[in-house]
Amino acid sequence: QWELNRLELLNRKKIHGAYHFFLPNISASRQAIHFLNHYSVQPSDLPPVLDVEIEGKTDKQLIDGMKEWLLIIEKQTGRRPIIYTSFNLYRDILKKKFPKYKFWVANYSSKEYRFKDDQIIYWQYSDNGTIQGIKGDVDLNFSKIEF
């Protein structure tokens, strides 16, 4: 239901976007400024994505830093960012702390029940896919949003 036919996807307009790999031990505002210095908002782009794969020294450190980065980016771009993370980090720490945000979760499983959660709009189910014309492995995702 959620997967697009690869050929259909290749024939569609390419959607661009930008993400920031978050480092919880570095100033969130400094990271946000760096992102904004290299990002120009285009109306047809995906919203900015905050990639959260590294936990902080404490959950509070991680959450506080993420909130600071997200608020700065939303204020400056006018777009609410999406949070990319592992399914376990989402379930165990982030879901309850960011109820107004949408998530892109990485979980290499074929169990589509991940999409029953309204906060999850993208699900990366593989990191070793193939697409004609691209050398090497590519990430494969399901999306609740049609482009």
Buried (B, 14 or more C-beta within 10 A) or exposed (E): EBEBEEEEEEEEEEEEEBBBEBBBEEEBEEBBBEBBEEBEEEEEBBBBBBBBEEEBEEBEBBBBBBBBBBBBBBEBBEBEBBBBBBBEBBBEBBBEBBEEBBBBBBBEEEEEEBBEBEBBBBBBBBEEBEEEEEEEEEEBBBBEEEE
